[in-house]
Amino acid sequence: MPRSVDGTRRKDRRRKILKQTKGYWGKRSKLHRVAKDALAKALSYSYRDRRGRRREFRRLWIARISAACRNEGMTYSRFINGLNRANIQIDRKALSNLAIEDAQAFKALVEKARESVGA
């Protein structure tokens, strides 16, 4: 029976990992064993942080909306409660953009929220 050698597949597998770890510091980009661990860690961090990015953006939008509401003499929680009671469906990203780019439209929303809350 002929002898089977795992040369090219093994080399390709290792080359793929080293290609992905290009730019890493020191042995992490040069040695397969170290690079394999570094890549596994990096991929788990990137998966985790893609979800974290969404949380961070939501926090930023809420901070911006809150600051704009306080300029109009209203708190963030009362504003959101007022929008919900007035049946105004608009997400926080859009509200944040309104607060920055179109102050008059945001002011109108604050007034609608204020009317529906009754404050």
N, C-alpha and C positions, 0 to 999 in steps of 0.2 A: 504494500500500500504506500503511495507516495506521501512524503512528509509535507504537512501543511504549515505554512509560515504566516504569521499574522502581521507582516511588516507594514503594508500600506494602510490597512484599516487602523492599526494602532497609531501610526504616524499621523494619519488624517485627524483622528480623534484628539490627539495631543496638540496638533497644529491649530485646531479649531479653538481649543481652550486658550492657548497662548495668544491667538489672534484677538480673542475677546478681552484678554487682560493686558493688551498693549497699552502702555501709558501708566500702568501701575508702578509703584515705587519698589526698587530693588529686586529681590528674588521673586516677588509676587508677579513680575512680568516675564521672568526668565526661566524659572524652574517649574516643571509640570506639577509636581506634587503640591508645592506651595500655591501656585497659580490656581489650581483646582479648588482649594479651600477658599482662597480670596474671592474667586468668582462666585462660588455658592453663597458666600456672605453678602457680596455686592448685590446679587440678584434678589436675595431675601429682603435686603434693605430697600431696594428700588420698588419691590412689590408693596412693602409696608408703607413707604413714603408716598406712593401714588394715592393711597387712601388718606394719608395725613394731609396731603396738599388740599384736598377738598375741605377738610375741617378748618384748615388755616384760612382758606379763602372765605368760608362762611363767617368765621370770626372777624375778618377784616370788613366784610360787608356790614355786619351787625354794628361794628364800632363806628363806621361811617354814617349809617342810618341814625344811630343813637346821637351822634354829635349834631347832625342836621336837625333832629327832633328837638334837642335841647335849645338850639338857636330859635326854634319856634315856640318854646315854652312848654314842651311836652316831653314825657319820658318815652323811651323806646317801647316798654311793655304796654303802656296805654295806647301808643300809636298802633302797634300790631293788633292789639285787642280791638281797637276801633275799626281797623281795616277789615278784620274778620267779621265783626258785627254788621258792617256796611256791605258785606258780601263782595269785597274787592279782592280778587285773586291776582296777586302780583308777587313774584319771587324776590328774594332779598338782593340778588345780583342786580336786577332791574331797578329796584328801589335805590340801591347805592348809586347806580349810574344817574338816576334822576336827581338825586341829592347833589351830585357833583356838577352835572351838565345843565340841568334845567330846574333852577331853584323855584321858579313860579309854579311849575307842575307839581313839584314836591310839596310846596306850600298848600296848593289846592287839596292834595291828598291828606295833609295834616288837618285841614279844616273839615274834610269829610269824616275823618276818624274822630275828630273832636265832637262833631255833631252826633255821631252814632254812640259815642260813649256817654255823652251828656255832661261833659265837664267844661 
